[in-house]
């Protein structure tokens, strides 16, 4: 299930429960189901923290907001110290092709978050 990524490798706490695998998310302080998308998200968050020096407190994971009266969640948002969004990250599983619909999703979220 864990595909190689174009990111540095990091050590993660993982566990198996009820025939599914979980990964510990230190920002949410809990285990979450290890999906291919979550694998990418956890690596990218660690890349932001460990390689780029982004303070963990400025990173929001699965941040909720509304778009056209529909609830949405951004995979990762990095905020500045005033709380304004600086970076929006939309994670896809490693085997998912980045097509126009994925770009459009990020663009819609960017409109809302400005």
C-alpha positions, 0 to 999 in steps of 0.5 A: 500500500505504501508507494515510493514518493518523490519526497524524503522518507520519514519514520512514522508510527503505524499500527494494524487494527481490524485488518486495516493499517493506521498511521499516527498523525502528530498534528492531529495527535491521533491515528488515522487510516493509512490510505494512499492519499494519507501516505502522501499527506503525512510525507508532505507535512513532514517535508514542510516541517523537517526540510523547509522549517515550517512551524507545525503550529501553522499547518492545518490538516483537512481544514474545513470550509464551505464552497458554494454552500457545500462542506469541503476539506483542504488536505493541507493549508499553511498559514502565516503568523497572522492566520492568513493562508499562504499555501494550499496542498491538495494530496492525491495518491501516488498512482492518481494522474493529475488531470484537469479536475484535480487542478480545478479542485485546487483552483476552487479551494484557492478562490475560497481561501484567497 
